[in-house]
């Protein structure tokens, strides 16, 4: 009878020791978890702030245009949708390929290749801006072909070409952001985005109300804002000294092997576009409803609000980067 009792007590003792060991391991993991969380917040926190500031530009434009009336707000809805569907979202998605290319070069101790990959993306985006600009010039006929309201289509067709000056610096900014993120540099993006928001608000107020440009002023304000941000980031990369190893000046090498960027950029762009299009296409469909002005205006406001899904998306991306 003593042998089973000893065996039983031995098993209980082993279980107790196992539980104590598990508790000890959990206690040891707490500092590591805290360290990882701190590292994640240090990188993803500023970039989350940057993303929210960039998305707030759209909401700012909506607020200013909304004071002009229902027709102007509905026209801004379609203008935003066309620009996002055919331009902005495409570049956001394709620029994500730089995260892979620059990250691989940075990890392989080839810092100069970060600049080459970034210049290659800039060159690709500059060429891509040409057909996008042509497409935006025919926004009016395209919207009429899609059976949109005549008054809304006419006003959107007049204002969308004023977005063309914004698409070129927007593409440059996307490349610069990825270039700096790969090196864990986030402060200049945060500062430039904050300045961009102030510039955008002032530009909208001056162009829309003071110069009486209406929707055209709201579109042109995007060009002013993105150009300001692009110039600030360019100055930082050139003169800060932190990018001397990764940015050695423009090189003809960026014109070679563009296919390597397109091989990653096109699938990435398509994936991102499908994600954004699932929301923006409803604004186009809302224009087919009887009360088109009200419906498209409400869809734009809803879309501007649901872009907060960028919060978990940014955190997830930089969790894997950490």
N, C-alpha and C positions, 0 to 999 in steps of 0.2 A: 504494500500500500504506500510505502514511503517513496518508491521510485516514481509513480505517476505524479505525486504531489511535488516532488523536486522538479520533474519535467514541466509541470504546469507553472510553478513559480519561475522557472528559467525562461519560459515563453513570455510570461508577463513582464519579466525584467528586460527581455530583448525588445519587446514592443515599447516599453517605457523609454529605453535608450534610443530606439529609433525615432520616437516622437520628440525627444529632447534634441536629437541631432537635426531633425527637420526644422525645429524652432530656431536652432542656432544658425542654420543655413539661411532661413528667412531673415533673421536679424542681420546677417552679413550681406544679404542682397539689398537691403534697404538703402545703404549709402550708394550702391551702384545704380539703383533705380533713380534715386535723387539726382545723381550725376548725369545719367542719360536724359532725364527730364529737363535738367538745366541746359544741357547741350542742345536739346531739341528746341526749347523756347528761345535760346540765344540766336539760333539761325532762322527758325520758322516764324518767330514772333515779329521781327521787323518786316519780313517778307509778307506776312499776313496783313500787316498794317499797310504796306505798299499796295497790295492787291485791292484792299478795301478802298483806299484812296483813289486808285485808278478807276474802279467801278463807280465811285461816287461822282466822277465827271459826267457820266450819263445822267445820273439823277439831278445834278445841278442844271444841266441843259433842259431837262424836262420841267424843272421848277420855273425857270425863266420863260420858256416857251409857253407854259401853261397860262401865263398872264396875258397872252395875246388872243386867246379864245380857243374854242373847241376845234375849229378847222385847223388852226396852226398846230395844235397838240396832236391831232390825228395824223397830220402830214409828217410831223416829227417822228411819230411811231413807225410809219412806213419807211421813212428815210433811215432810221436806226436799224430797222430789220434788213433792208437791202444792203446797207453798209456792213452789217455784221455777217450776213449770210455769204456775201461775195468777197469780203475784204478782210476785215479785222480778225474774224475767227480763223480764217485760213492762215494768217500770219502767226497768230498765237499758237496754233497747233503745230505748224511747221517749225517754229522756233524751239519747240520742246526737244527736237532732235539734237540741238546744241548741248542739252544737258547730258546726253549720252556721249557725244563726240568730245566735248570739252572735259567732261569727267574722266573719260578714258585717257585723254592726253595728259591731264593733270596727275592722274595716278601713275602713269608710265614715266613720270619725270621728264616730260617733253613740254615745258611751259610755252615755248614759242608757238606750238601747234594750236594753243587756245586762240591766239590772235588770227592764225590762218583760218581755222574753222569759222570764227566769227566773221571775218571778212568775206569768206565764201558765202555765208548765209546772207550777209548784207547785199552782196552782189546779186544773189538769187532773188531777194526781195525787191531790189530796185527794178530788176527786169520784170518781175511779177506785177509791180505797180502799174505798168503801162497798160496791159489788158484790163486791169481792174478800173483804171481811170476811164478808159473808153466805155466800159460797161456802165459806169456811174453816169456818164454823159447821156445815156439813153434810158435813164430811170423812168421818165414819164411814159414813153411808149411801152416799156416793159410792164409797168403797173396797169396800163390800160389793157394790155394783152391778157393780164391776169384778172381782168374784170373788176378792177378796183374802182371806187367812186371817182367820178371825173374831176371834181374840184380838188379832192385830196391828191389825186395823181398829178394834176397840173402843178400844184404847189410843191409837192415832193420832187417832181421833175426839175423845177426851177432851183431848188435848194441843194439837192444831193451833189451836183457838180462842185459846189463850194466845199465839199469834204475832201476833194482830191488833194489839196495841199497838206492834209493831215495824214494821208496813208503812207507817204514816204518817210517822215520822221517816226511814225508809229512802228514801222518795220525795223528801223534802226534801233529804237528803244528796246524792242523785244530781244534783239541780238545782244545789246549791251547788258540787259538784265541777266541773261543766262551766262554771259561772260564773267560778270562780277559774282554771281551766285556760286559758280563753280569754285571760286577762290575764297568763299565764305566772307565776301565783302557785301555788307547789306546797308550800312549807314548812308552812303551817298544816294542809294535808291530811295530810301525813306525820306531824306531831305529834299531831293528833287521832286518826288511825288507830292510832298506837302506844299512846296512852292508852286508846283503845277496846279494844284487845286485852287490856290489863291489867284494865280494868274487867270485860270479858267473862269472863275466867278467874275473877276473884273472885266475880262474880255467879253463875256456874255452881256454884262450890264452895259458896257460901252457900245458894242456892236448892235445889240438888239434894240435897246431903248434910245441911247443917245444919237447913234447914227441911223436909227430907224431901218435897220436891215432885216428885221424879223427873223424868220427861219434861216435865211442865208447867213445872218450874223452868228447864229448858234453853231452852224456848221463851220464857219470860218474860225470861230473861237477854238475849235478842236485843233486846227492847224497851228494856231498861235501857241496853245498849251503844249502840244507834243513837240513842237520845235524847241520851246524853252527847255523842256526836260531833256531832250536829246543833246542840246548844246551843253547843259550842265554835266551830264554824264560823260560826254566827250572830253570836256575840260578836266574832269577828275581822272579819267583814264590816262590822259596825256601828261598832266602836270603833277599828279599826287605822288608819284614815285613808287606806289604800291604795285603798279602793273608794268614796270619796266622790263621784267623778264617775260611776261606773257604777251605784251603788246610792243612789238619792235618796229612798228610802222607798217604802212601798206606794202604788200608784196604781190607780185604777179603770180605767185604760187596759188593764190586764192582762186584764180581762174581755171586751175587744173582740177580734175577729178571732182567736178561739181556733182557728178552722179552719186558719189559717196554720201553727200548731204541729202540729195533727193531720195535716195534709197530709204533713209530713215524719216525724212521730213514729210514726204507725201503720205505714208500710212499714218503718221502721227497727226498731220493736219486733218486727214479725213476722219480720224477717230474723234478729235476735238470738235470738228465741225458738226458731226452727227449729234454730239452731246448738246451743243448750243442750238443747233437747228431745231431740235425737238421742242424747244421753247419758242424760238422766234417765228417758226412757221405758223404758230397760232395767231400772231399779229396779222400776217397776210390773210389767213382764213377769216379773221374777224372783219376784215374789210369787205367781205362778201355778204355780211349780215345787213338787214334793213337799215338800222341806225349805225352806219359805218363810223361816223365821227366819234360817237360815244364808245362803241365797242373797241375800236383800235386804241383809243386813248387809255381805256382801262387796262387793256392787255399790256401796253407799254409800261404802265405803273407796276403791274404785277410782275412783269419780267424784271424790272429794275430792282424790285424787292427780293425776288427769289435768287438773285445772283449772290446772295449771302451763302449759298452752298459752297462758295469758294473757300470758306473757312475750313471745313474738314478736309477738303481737297488739298489745300496748301500744307496742312499739318501732316497728312499722309505722305505726300511727296517727300517732305524734308525729314520725315522719320526714317525712311529708307536711305536717304542720303547720309544721315548721321551715322 
